[in-house]
Amino acid sequence: MKKHTTILLSAAILLGIGLGFGTTSFAEDKTTDATVNYAPGELIFDPETGDPAASLPTNLNFGSHKIQSTEDEIWVATVDGVQTSALTTGAVAVSDNRGDEASGWSVKVLQTDQFSDGTSELTGAALSIDAGAITNNLSSIPTGATIANSTLDLELGTTADVLTAAPGEGEGETSLALTKFELFVPKDVDKNEANYQTTLTWTLSATPV
């Protein structure tokens, strides 16, 4: 009898293993949402970078010269006015982080008045600006009117296009290199022993967000 009981118990154990008693298959999914929000940034003209070569120059020094009336003169703006010194350079820089692709912007420049010492003018004197390439950190190069890789001859009282971004362009950080400023003074203009000055006004205009 003992032997018969042992055989039955063994069969029951083997049967239980074959039927998979005690095993369970289960799966359940849960999700986690992640969010980041951006608010419109700013449109900034000539942002301060700490690098003079990345900003508009605040002063153009064409030097000090002896009065003469036999030859036309061409002077360049340098760091100290000495014609053999390093050229004054700079950039037209625009930071556009408004996040609105429908808005563009433009930069223009105007010389309203002739070089003057307060009582007389350098009649016929003319300023020109040499520009280099345009860069943009988001590959959003402005393609509108520009003086890039060319020379702009300023006309008194006439606003000139410098750099224009159409809608959808000019997002991020845009810079137009200014590589040389030149002054032409005709030989037959009366000159006084004086300091002659004028002012350039740079204007950024944009479509509001």
CORVENMO-V106595 format. One record per backbone hydrogen bond with DSSP energy under -0.5 kcal/mol. CO is the residue of the C=O (numbers start at 1). NH is the residue of the N-H. E is the energy in kcal/mol with one decimal. If there is no record, write none. Layout:
# CORVENMO-V106595
((CO | NH | E) (CO | NH | E))
This chain:
# CORVENMO-V106595
((1 | 5 | -1.9) (2 | 6 | -1.6) (3 | 7 | -1.4) (4 | 8 | -1.6) (5 | 9 | -1.9) (6 | 10 | -1.8) (7 | 11 | -1.6) (8 | 12 | -1.7) (9 | 13 | -1.8) (10 | 14 | -2.0) (11 | 15 | -2.1) (12 | 16 | -1.9) (13 | 17 | -1.8) (14 | 18 | -1.9) (15 | 19 | -1.6) (16 | 20 | -0.6) (16 | 21 | -1.6) (17 | 20 | -0.9) (20 | 23 | -1.4) (42 | 44 | -0.6) (42 | 97 | -2.5) (44 | 95 | -3.0) (47 | 49 | -0.5) (50 | 52 | -0.6) (51 | 54 | -2.2) (52 | 55 | -1.5) (55 | 91 | -1.4) (59 | 61 | -0.6) (60 | 62 | -0.7) (61 | 78 | -2.1) (73 | 185 | -2.7) (75 | 183 | -3.4) (77 | 88 | -2.5) (78 | 61 | -0.5) (82 | 85 | -2.1) (86 | 79 | -2.3) (87 | 89 | -0.6) (90 | 178 | -2.9) (91 | 93 | -0.8) (92 | 176 | -2.2) (93 | 46 | -3.1) (94 | 96 | -0.6) (94 | 174 | -2.8) (95 | 44 | -2.9) (95 | 97 | -0.7) (96 | 172 | -3.1) (97 | 41 | -2.2) (99 | 101 | -0.5) (100 | 103 | -1.5) (103 | 168 | -0.7) (104 | 207 | -1.5) (105 | 165 | -3.3) (106 | 205 | -2.8) (107 | 162 | -2.6) (107 | 163 | -1.7) (108 | 203 | -2.8) (109 | 160 | -2.9) (110 | 112 | -0.7) (110 | 201 | -2.7) (111 | 157 | -2.9) (115 | 122 | -2.3) (116 | 197 | -2.4) (120 | 117 | -2.2) (121 | 123 | -1.5) (122 | 125 | -2.4) (126 | 184 | -2.9) (127 | 154 | -2.1) (128 | 182 | -2.5) (129 | 152 | -3.1) (130 | 179 | -1.9) (130 | 180 | -1.2) (132 | 149 | -1.9) (133 | 177 | -2.0) (135 | 175 | -2.3) (136 | 139 | -1.3) (140 | 170 | -2.1) (145 | 164 | -0.7) (147 | 150 | -1.4) (150 | 131 | -2.7) (151 | 153 | -0.6) (152 | 129 | -2.4) (152 | 154 | -0.7) (155 | 158 | -2.3) (157 | 159 | -0.5) (160 | 109 | -2.1) (162 | 147 | -1.9) (163 | 107 | -3.0) (164 | 144 | -2.0) (164 | 166 | -0.5) (165 | 105 | -1.7) (166 | 169 | -2.2) (172 | 96 | -3.0) (172 | 174 | -0.6) (173 | 137 | -1.6) (174 | 94 | -2.5) (175 | 135 | -2.6) (175 | 177 | -0.5) (176 | 92 | -2.6) (177 | 132 | -2.9) (177 | 179 | -0.6) (178 | 90 | -2.0) (180 | 130 | -3.1) (181 | 77 | -2.3) (182 | 128 | -2.3) (183 | 75 | -2.8) (184 | 126 | -2.3) (185 | 73 | -3.0) (186 | 189 | -1.0) (192 | 194 | -1.7) (194 | 196 | -0.6) (197 | 116 | -2.1) (199 | 112 | -0.6) (200 | 202 | -0.6) (201 | 110 | -1.8) (203 | 108 | -2.3) (203 | 205 | -0.5) (205 | 106 | -2.7))
